[in-house]
């Protein structure tokens, strides 16, 4: 649904999706998939959420990405979105919290300058992470398709904008940071993140970055 919209089309790159001539065919293909999964339902909440339907949709998206001839990096990023990952909700919560405490981490004297520079650059790279800005783009788009998509979630017409800012973009940012650090730097960053996060939540985030092991990305 997100990649079918017009309002988000100029911003695919913030999620690591680089597209030129491939963009329009993929966007159109996503629209066909949306129409298929919605079927005769009046809104998104009434569609078939069975495991079989979901897996079929994933396979259709994989085929679409292959047929659009994306480069290898973009195919990998799309696969990250498509593939079921256990613990995804917890990962998104940690990534969101990382964004909340990034300023404190940049000022942390126990982190080396390279790590702090990477965090600062990631903030500039992902500066679109603004709930109100994306929500405005989503709600104010006048295209017929975007109006249709908003009406699929009538109680939350900006749900896709919220998905980007609270989940997809935060995970993409944290992934980008960790891929630029050594294991020693990642471990120290996690230790300092735990300290900073505890000041915000009062809870010790004892789990490591295992879902985002940069050596396996």
C-alpha positions in Angstrom: 0.0 0.0 0.0 2.8 2.4 0.9 4.7 2.0 -2.3 1.5 2.3 -4.3 0.9 5.9 -3.2 1.8 9.2 -4.9 2.6 11.2 -1.8 5.4 8.8 -0.7 6.9 8.2 -4.2 9.5 11.1 -3.9 10.8 9.6 -0.6 11.5 6.0 -1.3 15.2 6.6 -0.9 14.9 7.3 2.8 14.0 3.6 3.2 16.9 2.5 1.0 14.8 2.0 -2.1 16.7 3.6 -5.0 14.5 3.7 -8.1 14.6 5.5 -11.4 12.9 3.9 -14.4 11.9 1.1 -12.1 9.7 3.2 -9.9 6.6 3.7 -12.0 6.3 0.0 -13.0 6.8 -1.1 -9.3 4.3 1.5 -8.1 1.7 0.4 -10.7 2.3 -3.2 -9.8 1.8 -2.4 -6.1 -1.6 -0.8 -7.0 -2.7 -4.0 -8.8 -1.7 -6.0 -5.7 -3.6 -3.6 -3.4 -6.7 -4.0 -5.6 -6.3 -7.8 -5.5 -6.0 -8.0 -1.7 -8.8 -5.5 -1.0 -11.2 -7.4 -3.4 -14.8 -6.7 -2.5 -14.0 -5.5 1.0 -15.1 -2.0 2.0 -11.9 -1.3 3.8 -8.5 -2.7 4.8 -9.7 -4.2 8.0 -12.1 -6.6 6.2 -9.6 -8.2 3.9 -8.3 -11.8 4.2 -5.5 -11.9 6.7 -4.9 -15.7 6.5 -1.3 -16.9 6.4 -1.9 -18.3 2.9 -3.1 -14.9 1.5 -0.2 -13.0 3.2 2.4 -15.4 1.8 0.9 -15.2 -1.7 1.1 -11.4 -1.5 4.7 -11.6 -0.4 5.5 -13.9 -3.3 3.7 -11.6 -5.8 5.8 -8.6 -4.5 9.0 -10.6 -4.9 8.1 -11.4 -8.4 7.2 -7.8 -9.1 10.5 -6.6 -7.7 12.4 -9.1 -9.9 10.5 -8.1 -13.0 11.2 -4.4 -12.4 15.0 -5.1 -12.5 15.9 -3.3 -9.3 19.6 -3.4 -8.4 20.8 -6.0 -5.8 20.8 -3.6 -2.9 17.3 -2.5 -3.5 16.1 -6.1 -3.9 17.6 -6.8 -0.5 15.9 -3.8 1.1 12.6 -4.8 -0.3 13.1 -8.3 1.0 13.7 -6.9 4.4 10.2 -5.4 4.3 8.5 -8.4 2.8 10.0 -11.2 4.8 8.4 -12.2 8.1 10.8 -11.5 11.0 10.2 -12.8 14.5 10.6 -10.0 17.1 9.9 -7.3 14.5 7.7 -5.3 16.9 10.4 -5.3 19.6 13.0 -4.3 17.1 10.8 -1.4 15.9 10.3 -0.2 19.5 14.1 -0.2 20.2 14.8 1.6 16.9 12.1 4.2 17.8 13.7 4.7 21.2 17.1 5.0 19.6 15.8 8.0 17.7 14.5 9.6 20.9 17.9 9.4 22.6 20.1 10.1 19.6 20.9 13.6 20.9 22.1 12.3 24.3 24.2 9.7 22.5 25.9 12.4 20.3 26.9 14.2 23.5 28.1 11.0 25.3 31.8 11.4 26.1 32.2 7.6 26.4 31.5 7.1 22.7 34.3 7.7 20.1 34.1 10.5 17.6 33.4 8.2 14.7 30.4 6.7 16.4 29.0 10.1 17.2 29.7 11.3 13.7 27.8 8.4 12.3 24.8 9.1 14.6 24.8 12.7 13.6 25.0 12.0 9.9 22.2 9.5 10.2 20.0 12.2 11.7 20.6 14.4 8.7 20.1 11.5 6.3 16.8 10.6 7.9 15.6 14.1 8.7 12.3 13.4 7.0 11.4 11.5 10.2 8.8 14.1 11.2 5.3 12.8 12.0 3.5 16.0 11.1 5.3 16.5 7.8 4.6 13.0 6.5 1.1 13.1 7.9 0.5 16.4 6.0 1.9 14.9 2.8 -0.3 11.9 3.2 -3.5 13.8 4.1 -3.1 16.6 1.6 -2.4 14.6 -1.5 -5.1 15.3 -4.1 -4.6 12.3 -6.4 -7.4 9.9 -6.9 -5.3 6.9 -5.8 -4.1 8.5 -2.6 -7.7 9.4 -1.7 -8.7 5.7 -2.3 -5.9 4.4 -0.1 -6.7 6.8 2.8 -10.3 5.6 2.7 -9.1 2.1 3.2 -8.3 3.0 6.8 -11.1 5.5 7.5 -10.4 5.7 11.2 -6.7 6.4 10.6 -6.3 8.0 7.1 -2.7 8.8 7.8 -1.8 5.3 9.0 0.8 4.8 6.3 2.6 8.0 7.3 2.6 6.7 10.9 4.0 3.3 9.7 6.9 5.1 8.1 7.8 7.3 11.0 7.3 4.9 13.9 8.5 1.7 12.3 10.1 1.6 8.8 12.2 4.7 9.0 13.5 4.2 12.5 14.6 0.7 11.8 16.3 1.8 8.5 18.2 4.5 10.4 19.4 2.2 13.2 20.4 -0.4 10.6 22.4 2.3 8.7 24.2 3.3 11.9 25.2 -0.2 12.9 26.4 -1.1 9.5 29.1 1.6 9.7 30.4 0.5 13.1 32.8 -2.2 14.2 31.5 -4.9 16.6 33.4 -3.1 19.5 31.8 0.2 18.6 28.3 -1.4 18.3 28.7 -3.1 21.7 29.7 0.2 23.4 26.9 2.1 21.6 24.4 -0.5 22.9 25.7 -0.1 26.4 25.4 3.6 26.3 22.0 3.3 24.6 20.8 1.2 27.5 21.8 4.0 29.9 20.2 6.7 27.9 17.0 4.7 27.3 16.6 3.9 31.0 16.5 7.6 31.7 13.5 7.9 29.3 11.6 4.7 30.1 12.8 3.7 33.6 13.4 0.2 32.1 16.8 -1.5 31.4 16.9 -2.6 27.7 19.0 -5.6 28.4 18.7 -7.2 25.0 21.4 -6.6 22.4 21.3 -5.6 18.7 21.0 -9.3 17.7 18.2 -8.6 15.1 20.4 -6.0 13.5 23.8 -7.8 13.5 25.6 -5.6 11.0 28.1 -8.4 10.2 25.2 -10.4 8.7 23.5 -7.5 6.8 
